[in-house]
Amino acid sequence: MDVLPEPWMRGPIEGVHPVLAPVLYSFQMAREDLEKYTAGLPPAGIWATPHGLASVGFHILHIAGSTNRLVTYLQGRELTAAQLDAMEAEKSPGEPSREQLLGALNHAFGDAEAVIRAIDPATLGDARTAGRKRLPTTVIGLLTHIAEHTQRHVGQAITTAKLATVLR
């Protein structure tokens, strides 16, 4: 099987300004890494909390939910009641399957990608606020955080998946 280079090393994304592309590369890398490192992991492994770590399932669900919320701020909007309820539900989501989790992630990334692709690079310095405290940031600040937050949780999910596999 040929191993592809990381998404950012596959060339420019057609129709996407190079300053916006890193977020889309981050999403693709998250999709591929989470698919790879959860393959063959049984439901108990998806929801295991080895050494008290958050489960793989939590991390995937949180990446999807936080991406949705951060893109709302990116658009200059406030969170809806449904988004706040979904955020609260991340704490005890039941045990959705790996396929359901990856499906939710793909859906969140797809919605976010549509918004990001439509951003005018001239607006990158525009003011935005984030969170209930409406903390100050910018369009580029939110884009950067979306990418790095995604990768942070992907790394945690991979570590937890490896531990769940070893401790089976």
Secondary structure, 3 states (H helix, E strand, C coil): CCCCCCHHHCCCCCCCCCCCHHHHHHHHHHHHHHHHHHCCCCHHHHCCCHHHCCCHHHHHHHHHHHHHHHHHHHCCCCCCHHHHHHHHHCCCCCCCCHHHHHHHHHHHHHHHHHHHHCCCHHHCCCEEEECCCCEEEEHHHHHHHHHHHHHHHHHHHHHHHHHHHHCC
